[in-house]
Amino acid sequence: MTASLNNHNCRPSGLQSGMIFDCARRYYPVETIKGLIDVLAGQEGAFLQLHLTDDQNVGVACAYLGQTEDTAEHLPDGSFLNPQTGKRFLSAGQIRNILAYAADRGVEIIPEIEAPAHMEGFFRLAEHQFGRDYVNSLAFSRYSWPGELDITPLSALRFVQTLYDEYAALFEGCRYFHIGCDELFSGSEADKTAYIRSMSAYMRDKGFIVRMWNDLLTKENISGLDKEIQVTYWSWDGDARDPEVAAARQAERASVPDLQAEGFDILICNSYYLYYVPSERNFNVHDNDYTINDLLENWTLKMWNSNRGTALDHTAHIIGSAAAMWSEDSAALSEAEIISQFIRQYRAMRQVNADTINNSDM
């Protein structure tokens, strides 16, 4: 067991307010992550979700697939570089250091290990370790649907479970484990539902409270899923640009009111107000200030569906919110620029949550 099952019924008396931090698609040193923990320290319900893996990179050690301190190049700044991928990653020892630092400051660390989509980083490691034919037997199609696992064969499920075994041990003591489940476009609805059931039960049996993104939750399947799963809800339609695609997804996917009615606990991660995707194009004083002011003036915890004005009737089963920073377009920006704006966005979100509690608008 990695976390006490007795913790499952524990709720902070206030709302949870967290950060979701993409340290897979861009490397951030341990000290930078500790700086975010310092921002969260002393705040009830504070958490830092580390988005550790994605298509571009596995940003954390993976002994199963041969990415360890022993196999890495040790760089002068203390970081570890996988010579096969040319990417840096957080070692197991660095993760343990981060966990100890967070525990001392009362901040929850939540590992997010992406599956069954966004797995190309794992596929590349597995190809070096086991060969291309093995990886092709796991992937749905690395050309048509890159990074997506074929979720039907038992061998593919065992691949994910083996990865989760390693990360369950590495993150021993954490209450939560985020299993991903966003943006999977291959496979049948029945297979996706079976995958959620299987993987959420697998991690729950290890003692974790399981979290997942909302993408694979549909109006049809939510009644048959474990209500102990907590949902990080970012977008009803996956931010589809085509109106017809957006409408079709909204007709199929579960809304926040649907999840409330079924009894799921939900964290609002509204991708319009609470997502931060820094790039050279959008990083300027005007855009940065507009983002913060828009959040403070127009977002509330009841605003779950972008900025389209669809507000919740009530906040039953809404346990908090999270500001998310995604690194994929950030290469031209300095770390200091990225982190300072992300902290501004987090603090603005937390201020709105505090005002919500103080005004009893729950």
C-alpha positions in Angstrom: 0.0 0.0 0.0 1.3 3.4 -0.9 -1.2 5.7 0.8 -3.7 5.2 3.6 -7.2 4.3 2.4 -8.4 6.2 5.5 -7.4 9.4 3.7 -10.0 8.9 1.0 -12.7 10.5 3.0 -10.6 13.5 4.1 -11.5 16.8 2.6 -10.0 20.2 3.4 -12.6 22.4 5.0 -12.1 24.9 2.2 -11.5 24.6 -1.5 -8.5 23.0 -3.0 -6.4 25.4 -5.1 -3.6 23.9 -7.1 -1.0 24.2 -9.8 -0.6 21.8 -12.7 2.9 22.2 -14.0 4.2 20.7 -17.3 7.8 19.6 -16.5 7.7 17.0 -19.3 7.9 19.1 -22.4 10.4 21.5 -20.8 12.9 20.7 -18.2 12.8 22.7 -14.9 15.4 22.3 -12.2 14.5 21.0 -8.7 15.0 24.5 -7.3 12.4 25.9 -9.6 9.8 23.3 -8.5 10.7 24.0 -4.9 10.0 27.6 -5.6 6.5 26.7 -6.7 6.1 24.7 -3.5 7.1 27.8 -1.5 4.3 29.7 -3.2 1.8 27.0 -2.2 3.2 26.5 1.3 0.9 27.3 4.2 -2.2 27.4 2.1 -5.0 24.9 3.0 -5.8 22.6 0.1 -2.7 23.5 -1.9 -1.4 21.0 -4.4 1.2 20.8 -7.1 0.4 18.3 -9.9 3.5 17.5 -11.9 2.8 16.6 -15.5 5.8 14.4 -15.8 5.3 12.6 -19.2 4.1 13.5 -22.6 4.7 12.8 -26.3 7.8 15.0 -26.4 9.6 13.5 -23.3 9.4 11.4 -20.2 10.6 14.0 -17.8 11.1 11.6 -14.9 13.3 8.6 -14.3 12.0 5.3 -15.7 14.0 2.3 -14.6 11.7 -0.1 -16.5 12.7 1.6 -19.8 16.3 2.3 -19.0 16.2 6.0 -18.1 18.1 6.3 -14.8 20.9 8.2 -13.2 23.3 5.4 -14.0 22.5 5.5 -17.7 22.3 9.3 -18.0 24.9 11.9 -18.7 25.5 14.0 -15.6 25.5 17.7 -16.6 27.5 20.4 -14.8 24.3 22.0 -13.5 23.4 18.8 -11.7 20.7 17.7 -14.2 20.5 14.3 -15.9 20.4 13.9 -19.7 19.3 10.8 -21.5 21.9 10.4 -24.3 19.5 8.4 -26.4 16.8 11.0 -26.5 18.9 14.2 -25.8 16.3 15.2 -23.2 16.8 16.0 -19.5 14.7 14.4 -16.8 14.2 14.4 -13.0 16.0 11.5 -11.3 14.3 9.3 -8.7 16.5 10.9 -6.1 15.4 14.4 -7.2 11.8 13.3 -7.0 12.3 12.1 -3.4 13.9 15.4 -2.6 10.9 17.3 -4.0 8.5 15.1 -2.1 10.3 15.6 1.2 10.4 19.4 0.6 6.7 19.5 -0.1 5.8 17.4 2.9 7.7 19.7 5.2 5.6 22.6 3.8 2.2 20.9 3.8 1.9 20.8 0.0 0.4 17.8 -1.8 2.4 16.5 -4.7 0.3 14.8 -7.4 2.1 12.8 -10.1 0.5 12.8 -13.5 1.7 10.0 -15.7 0.0 10.2 -19.1 -1.8 7.3 -20.6 -3.3 5.9 -22.8 -2.6 9.0 -25.0 0.4 11.3 -25.0 2.7 8.2 -24.7 5.2 8.8 -27.5 7.8 9.7 -25.0 7.4 6.3 -23.4 7.3 4.6 -26.8 10.7 6.1 -27.7 12.2 4.8 -24.5 10.7 1.4 -25.0 12.0 1.3 -28.6 15.5 1.8 -27.3 14.9 -0.9 -24.7 12.9 -3.5 -26.4 12.8 -2.7 -30.1 10.5 -1.1 -32.6 8.4 -4.2 -33.2 7.5 -4.4 -29.5 6.4 -0.7 -29.5 4.4 -1.1 -32.7 2.5 -4.0 -31.0 1.5 -1.6 -28.2 0.7 1.5 -30.2 -2.6 2.0 -32.0 -0.8 3.6 -34.9 2.4 5.6 -34.5 1.6 7.3 -37.8 -2.1 7.9 -37.8 -2.5 8.4 -34.0 1.0 9.1 -32.6 1.4 8.5 -28.9 -1.9 6.6 -28.5 -1.9 3.1 -26.9 -3.9 0.3 -28.4 -6.0 -0.2 -25.2 -7.5 -3.6 -26.2 -4.7 -6.2 -25.8 -3.7 -7.3 -22.4 0.0 -6.7 -23.2 -0.7 -3.0 -23.6 -2.5 -2.7 -20.3 0.3 -4.6 -18.6 2.8 -2.1 -20.1 1.0 0.8 -18.4 0.5 -1.2 -15.2 4.3 -1.9 -15.1 5.0 1.8 -15.5 2.5 2.6 -12.8 4.0 0.0 -10.5 7.3 1.9 -10.7 5.7 5.4 -10.1 3.4 4.1 -7.3 6.6 3.1 -5.5 8.4 6.3 -6.3 5.5 8.5 -5.2 4.8 6.4 -2.1 3.0 8.5 0.5 1.2 10.7 -2.0 -2.6 10.6 -1.6 -3.4 11.2 -5.3 -2.3 9.8 -8.6 -3.4 11.3 -11.9 -3.8 8.7 -14.7 -4.2 11.1 -17.6 -7.0 9.9 -20.0 -7.2 13.0 -22.1 -7.2 13.4 -25.9 -7.4 9.8 -26.9 -9.1 9.6 -30.3 -8.5 6.0 -31.3 -10.4 3.0 -30.0 -14.1 2.3 -29.3 -16.1 3.9 -26.5 -16.6 0.5 -24.9 -12.8 -0.1 -24.8 -12.2 3.4 -23.4 -14.7 2.7 -20.6 -13.1 -0.6 -19.9 -9.7 1.0 -19.7 -10.9 3.6 -17.2 -12.4 0.9 -15.0 -9.3 -1.2 -15.1 -6.7 1.4 -14.6 -8.6 3.4 -11.9 -9.2 0.2 -9.9 -5.5 -0.8 -10.3 -4.3 2.5 -8.8 -7.1 2.6 -6.2 -6.0 -0.8 -5.0 -2.5 0.7 -4.5 -4.0 3.1 -2.0 -4.3 6.2 -4.2 -7.2 8.6 -4.8 -7.4 8.5 -8.6 -7.7 11.6 -10.7 -8.2 11.8 -14.5 -9.0 14.4 -17.2 -12.6 14.6 -18.3 -12.2 13.8 -22.0 -13.2 10.1 -21.9 -16.1 10.6 -19.6 -19.4 10.4 -21.6 -23.0 10.8 -20.8 -23.4 7.1 -21.3 -20.5 5.7 -19.3 -20.4 7.8 -16.2 -23.2 5.9 -14.4 -21.1 2.7 -14.5 -17.8 4.2 -13.3 -16.3 4.4 -9.9 -17.5 7.6 -8.2 -14.3 7.8 -6.2 -12.5 9.0 -9.3 -11.9 12.7 -9.1 -12.1 14.7 -12.4 -9.9 17.5 -13.5 -12.2 19.2 -15.9 -10.6 21.4 -18.5 -12.9 21.5 -21.6 -16.2 20.1 -22.6 -15.2 19.8 -26.3 -11.4 19.6 -26.0 -11.2 23.2 -27.4 -12.2 22.0 -30.8 -12.0 24.8 -33.4 -14.5 23.3 -35.8 -18.1 24.2 -34.6 -19.4 20.8 -35.8 -16.7 18.8 -34.0 -17.3 20.9 -30.9 -21.1 20.3 -31.0 -20.6 16.5 -31.6 -18.3 16.2 -28.6 -20.6 18.2 -26.3 -23.4 16.0 -27.3 -21.4 12.9 -26.3 -19.1 14.0 -23.5 -20.2 14.4 -19.9 -20.6 18.0 -18.7 -19.8 19.2 -15.2 -23.5 19.2 -14.3 -23.7 15.6 -15.6 -20.8 14.6 -13.3 -22.3 16.5 -10.4 -25.5 14.6 -10.8 -23.6 11.3 -10.7 -21.7 12.2 -7.6 -18.2 12.7 -9.0 -15.9 15.2 -7.2 -14.5 17.8 -9.7 -11.7 20.3 -9.9 -12.4 23.1 -12.4 -9.4 23.6 -14.7 -11.2 25.9 -17.2 -8.9 26.0 -20.2 -9.9 29.6 -21.2 -9.3 31.3 -17.8 -7.0 28.9 -16.0 -4.6 27.6 -18.7 -1.3 29.3 -19.4 0.5 28.3 -22.6 3.4 30.7 -22.8 5.0 31.5 -26.2 7.1 34.2 -27.7 3.9 35.5 -29.5 1.7 35.8 -26.5 4.2 36.8 -23.9 3.9 40.6 -23.5 2.7 43.0 -20.9 -0.6 43.6 -22.5 -1.5 39.9 -22.9 -0.2 39.0 -19.5 -2.1 41.7 -17.7 -5.3 41.0 -19.8 -5.2 37.3 -18.8 -5.0 38.2 -15.1 -7.6 40.9 -15.1 -10.0 38.8 -17.2 -9.7 36.0 -14.7 -10.3 38.3 -11.7 -13.2 40.1 -13.3 -15.0 37.3 -15.2 -14.2 33.9 -13.9 -15.8 32.2 -10.9 -15.8 28.6 -9.7 -19.1 28.2 -11.4 -17.6 29.0 -14.8 -16.6 25.6 -16.1 -17.1 25.8 -19.9 -14.6 28.2 -21.4 -15.9 31.8 -21.4 -19.2 30.9 -23.0 -21.3 32.0 -20.0 -22.5 28.5 -19.1 -22.4 28.8 -15.3 -23.2 26.1 -12.8 -26.4 26.3 -10.8 -24.5 25.2 -7.7 -21.1 24.0 -6.6 -22.0 20.7 -5.1 -19.1 18.3 -5.7 -16.8 21.1 -6.9 -13.8 20.6 -4.6 -11.6 23.3 -6.0 -9.7 24.4 -9.1 -6.2 24.5 -10.6 -4.2 26.8 -12.8 -2.2 24.9 -15.4 1.0 25.8 -17.2 1.8 24.0 -20.5 5.4 24.2 -21.8 5.2 23.1 -25.4 5.6 26.5 -27.0 7.8 28.1 -24.4 11.3 27.5 -25.8 11.9 31.2 -26.7 11.1 32.4 -23.2 13.2 32.4 -20.1 12.3 30.3 -17.1 12.0 33.4 -14.9 9.4 34.9 -17.3 7.3 31.8 -17.5 7.3 31.1 -13.7 6.5 34.7 -12.7 3.4 34.9 -14.9 2.3 31.4 -13.8 2.5 32.4 -10.2 0.4 35.6 -11.0 -2.3 33.4 -12.6 -2.3 31.0 -9.7 -2.7 33.7 -7.1 -5.5 35.4 -9.1 -7.3 32.1 -9.2 -6.8 31.5 -5.5 -8.1 35.0 -4.8 -11.3 34.3 -6.7 -11.7 31.0 -4.7 -11.2 32.9 -1.4 -13.7 35.5 -2.4 -16.1 32.7 -3.2 -15.8 31.2 0.3 -16.0 34.6 2.0 -19.1 35.5 0.1 -20.7 32.1 0.7 -21.3 31.8 -3.0 -21.1 28.0 -2.9 
